[in-house]
Amino acid sequence: MADIFSVIADPTRRQLLAALLSAYGSDATAGELSVGQMVTRLGISQPTVSKHLRVLRDTGLVSTREEGQHRYYRLDPEPLLAIEDWVVPFVGAVDADGAPATTSWTPDGQAVSVRRRGGGARATVDVGTELGRVMAEASFRATSALSGAQSGWGRVVEPVRRRLTRRPEDGGE
């Protein structure tokens, strides 16, 4: 399997991931796009889109659903969480100018803030605000995952349930 960093290093694959991410905001697509929709949105040839989607699928960054002759792709952010876990310590360790970040406590010892120095300017990021942002992102991921699971559950379980509950007089086994 290809290294995830080399997979997302390709600009075409990043465009495809961004298109799938934007599909989550559209109620009509339920977070899914067909190959044809991606070709139209991005102006890239169908063979190129298919080739890159195969790499993204093999890496686990997208999942696919077949309906007739069409394939629908959906973003799977799980592998990206590993990248986030790896990158976050680097982002918090230094500011944009490369100066080390420092952590300070408020006088009451409760709230923590991160101050980054660089070019004489000081910016304060309240940890509570940052935690709220992270929790909002986690909530969005969880909601998206549950929505996708519910959708997938109905597509998988219902046909199996119908097949298993058929009686011999109904044409079943």
ZIWO-V248075 format. One record per pair of residues at least 6 apart in sequence whose C-alpha atoms are under 6 Angstrom apart, sorted by the first residue. I is the first residue (numbers start at 0). J is the second residue. D is the distance in whole Angstrom. If there is no record, write none. Layout:
[[I J D] [I J D]]
//
This chain:
[[7 13 6] [19 74 6] [22 30 5] [23 30 4] [30 73 6] [31 71 6] [31 72 5] [31 73 5] [32 71 5] [32 72 5] [33 70 6] [33 71 4] [38 45 6] [55 61 6] [56 62 6] [60 75 5] [61 73 5] [61 74 5] [61 75 5] [62 72 6] [62 73 5] [63 71 5] [63 72 5] [64 70 6] [64 71 5] [92 100 6] [93 99 4] [93 100 5] [94 115 6] [96 117 6] [98 117 6] [100 114 6] [100 115 5] [101 113 6] [101 114 5] [102 113 5] [103 111 6] [103 112 6] [104 111 5] [111 126 6] [112 124 6] [112 125 5] [112 126 5] [113 123 6] [113 124 5] [114 122 6] [114 123 5] [115 121 6] [115 122 6] [165 171 5]]
//
